[in-house]
Amino acid sequence: AVVNIYLSNGRFLESLPISPNYIGDGRYHVSWEPSTLSDGVYIYRIIATDGTGNVSQRSGEIIIANSTLDISNVRNGLERISPANADLQQDSTVISYELSQASLVTFKFFDATGQLVRTLANGIPKAKGPQSETWDGKDNSGAFVSVGGEASYTYLITAVDSTTSDTAKASGTIIVDNKPPAPPQLDTPASRWTSSKS
């Protein structure tokens, strides 16, 4: 009998020795120490052949997951935006973050009551390394939030390893300030000026 290891795409990787030597029915074991292999799914296939040439096979999966999924270096391009006041300034913010490994990312905004406001990504595959999302201060219907007022919104980043289902989360806050400033206070000028001459 022989035990072969394959990559998830079916490419042969290596054969493993069976201990003790295969001599017939019984219990056997193999040892595999894939210390130099990348995280991922690997396929093992056990092939047994008897003395008359009859072949039996059985296969399964082995998942290698040595690295830990993490979201780090979360930063807001702007902590406060005012997209609805039509001045074309501070209308959006870019939230940057870094993934320790490739994963499926979901990025959502919630209001102060915990209600979902906007979904920027929903289970989107993202590569290992720096990533970013841009929020324009709108909800899922395309309408501006906090029109005429000011409110704080919390975003939640969720990353899931598609192989191991490990999950990492990170969060932050953006303030949307669409409240117009108070009009300036002006002294009322005298309606009539008089002058005196000596």
C-alpha positions as CSV (number, residue, x, y, z in Angstrom):
1,A,0.0,0.0,0.0
2,V,1.0,3.6,-0.5
3,V,-0.1,7.0,0.7
4,N,0.2,9.8,-1.7
5,I,-0.2,13.5,-0.9
6,Y,-1.5,16.0,-3.5
7,L,-2.1,19.7,-3.7
8,S,-5.7,20.9,-3.8
9,N,-5.4,21.2,-7.6
10,G,-4.6,17.5,-7.9
11,R,-0.8,17.9,-8.5
12,F,1.2,15.1,-6.9
13,L,3.4,16.2,-4.0
14,E,4.9,13.2,-2.3
15,S,4.5,9.6,-1.2
16,L,4.6,8.6,2.5
17,P,6.0,5.3,3.9
18,I,3.5,3.1,5.8
19,S,4.5,1.7,9.2
20,P,4.8,-1.2,9.8
21,N,5.5,-2.6,6.3
22,Y,2.2,-3.5,4.7
23,I,1.7,-7.3,4.9
24,G,-2.1,-7.6,5.0
25,D,-5.2,-6.8,7.0
26,G,-4.5,-4.7,10.1
27,R,-4.0,-1.2,11.4
28,Y,-1.2,1.0,9.9
29,H,-0.1,4.6,10.3
30,V,1.9,7.2,8.4
31,S,3.7,10.3,9.6
32,W,3.7,13.5,7.7
33,E,5.5,16.7,8.9
34,P,4.7,19.4,6.3
35,S,6.8,22.1,8.0
36,T,7.7,23.9,4.8
37,L,4.3,23.9,3.1
38,S,2.0,26.9,2.8
39,D,-1.3,27.0,4.5
40,G,-4.1,25.4,2.5
41,V,-5.9,22.2,1.7
42,Y,-4.0,19.0,0.8
43,I,-5.4,15.7,-0.4
44,Y,-4.2,12.3,0.8
45,R,-5.0,9.1,-1.1
46,I,-4.4,5.6,0.3
47,I,-3.9,3.0,-2.4
48,A,-3.8,-0.7,-1.4
49,T,-3.1,-3.5,-3.8
50,D,-3.4,-7.2,-2.9
51,G,-1.4,-10.1,-4.2
52,T,-3.8,-10.6,-7.2
53,G,-3.6,-7.0,-8.3
54,N,-6.9,-5.8,-6.9
55,V,-6.8,-2.1,-5.9
56,S,-8.7,-0.2,-3.2
57,Q,-8.4,3.5,-2.6
58,R,-9.6,6.0,0.0
59,S,-8.9,9.7,0.1
60,G,-9.5,12.7,2.4
61,E,-8.4,16.2,3.1
62,I,-5.7,17.7,5.4
63,I,-5.9,21.4,6.2
64,I,-2.7,23.2,7.2
65,A,-3.2,26.4,9.1
66,N,0.0,27.6,10.8
67,S,-0.6,31.4,10.4
68,T,-3.1,33.4,12.4
69,L,-5.7,35.6,10.6
70,D,-5.4,39.2,11.8
71,I,-6.6,42.7,10.8
72,S,-4.1,45.4,11.7
73,N,-3.1,49.0,11.0
74,V,-6.7,50.2,10.7
75,R,-6.7,53.9,9.9
76,N,-9.3,56.6,8.9
77,G,-8.3,59.0,6.2
78,L,-10.7,61.5,7.7
79,E,-12.3,61.1,11.2
80,R,-15.1,63.5,10.2
81,I,-16.9,64.0,6.9
82,S,-19.6,66.3,5.6
83,P,-20.8,64.9,2.3
84,A,-24.3,66.5,2.1
85,N,-23.4,70.2,2.3
86,A,-22.4,70.6,-1.4
87,D,-19.1,72.3,-0.6
88,L,-17.1,69.5,-2.3
89,Q,-14.8,69.2,0.8
90,Q,-14.4,66.3,3.1
91,D,-17.1,64.4,1.2
92,S,-15.7,60.9,1.8
93,T,-13.2,59.0,3.8
94,V,-10.9,56.1,3.1
95,I,-10.5,53.4,5.8
96,S,-7.3,51.5,5.3
97,Y,-6.3,48.2,6.9
98,E,-4.0,45.2,6.5
99,L,-4.8,41.5,6.3
100,S,-2.3,39.0,7.6
101,Q,-3.5,36.5,5.0
102,A,-5.9,36.2,2.1
103,S,-9.5,36.1,3.3
104,L,-13.1,36.9,2.6
105,V,-13.9,40.4,3.8
106,T,-17.2,42.0,4.9
107,F,-17.3,45.8,5.7
108,K,-20.4,47.3,7.2
109,F,-21.4,50.6,8.8
110,F,-23.9,50.9,11.7
111,D,-25.7,53.8,13.4
112,A,-25.7,54.5,17.1
113,T,-28.7,52.1,17.6
114,G,-26.9,49.2,15.9
115,Q,-28.9,49.4,12.7
116,L,-27.1,48.5,9.5
117,V,-26.6,51.6,7.4
118,R,-24.2,50.6,4.6
119,T,-22.5,47.5,3.3
120,L,-19.3,48.3,1.4
121,A,-18.2,44.7,1.0
122,N,-19.9,41.4,1.7
123,G,-17.7,38.3,1.6
124,I,-15.4,39.7,-1.0
125,P,-12.0,37.9,-1.6
126,K,-9.1,40.1,-0.5
127,A,-5.4,39.4,-0.8
128,K,-2.9,39.4,2.0
129,G,-1.5,42.9,2.7
130,P,-2.8,46.5,2.6
131,Q,-6.5,47.0,1.7
132,S,-8.9,50.0,1.8
133,E,-12.6,50.9,1.5
134,T,-14.1,54.3,0.8
135,W,-17.3,55.6,2.4
136,D,-19.2,58.6,0.9
137,G,-21.6,59.1,3.8
138,K,-24.5,57.4,2.1
139,D,-26.7,54.5,3.2
140,N,-27.5,51.4,1.1
141,S,-30.3,53.2,-0.7
142,G,-27.9,55.9,-1.9
143,A,-29.2,58.6,0.4
144,F,-27.0,60.8,2.6
145,V,-27.1,60.0,6.3
146,S,-27.5,62.6,9.0
147,V,-28.8,65.3,6.6
148,G,-28.9,68.6,8.5
149,G,-27.4,67.0,11.6
150,E,-24.4,65.2,13.1
151,A,-24.0,61.6,14.1
152,S,-21.4,58.9,14.8
153,Y,-21.2,55.7,12.7
154,T,-19.3,52.5,13.6
155,Y,-17.8,50.3,10.9
156,L,-17.1,46.7,11.4
157,I,-14.5,44.8,9.3
158,T,-14.8,41.0,9.4
159,A,-12.3,38.7,7.7
160,V,-12.8,35.0,7.3
161,D,-10.3,32.4,6.2
162,S,-12.1,30.4,3.5
163,T,-10.0,27.3,4.3
164,T,-10.1,27.1,8.1
165,S,-13.1,29.5,8.8
166,D,-10.9,31.4,11.3
167,T,-12.4,34.9,11.8
168,A,-10.8,38.3,12.7
169,K,-12.6,41.5,13.4
170,A,-11.7,45.2,13.7
171,S,-13.9,48.3,14.1
172,G,-13.7,52.1,14.1
173,T,-15.8,55.2,14.1
174,I,-16.6,58.0,11.5
175,I,-18.5,61.2,12.4
176,V,-20.8,62.5,9.7
177,D,-21.4,66.3,10.2
178,N,-23.9,67.7,7.8
179,K,-25.1,70.4,10.3
180,P,-24.7,73.9,8.7
181,P,-22.9,76.4,10.9
182,A,-24.9,79.1,12.7
183,P,-25.2,82.3,10.8
184,P,-22.7,85.0,11.9
185,Q,-23.9,87.6,14.4
186,L,-23.8,91.1,13.0
187,D,-24.3,94.3,14.8
188,T,-27.4,96.1,13.4
189,P,-26.1,99.4,11.9
190,A,-27.9,102.6,12.7
191,S,-30.6,103.4,10.2
192,R,-29.6,107.0,10.2
193,W,-26.4,108.8,10.6
194,T,-26.1,112.3,11.8
195,S,-23.1,114.5,12.1
196,S,-22.6,117.8,13.9
197,K,-20.5,120.6,12.8
198,S,-19.1,123.2,15.1
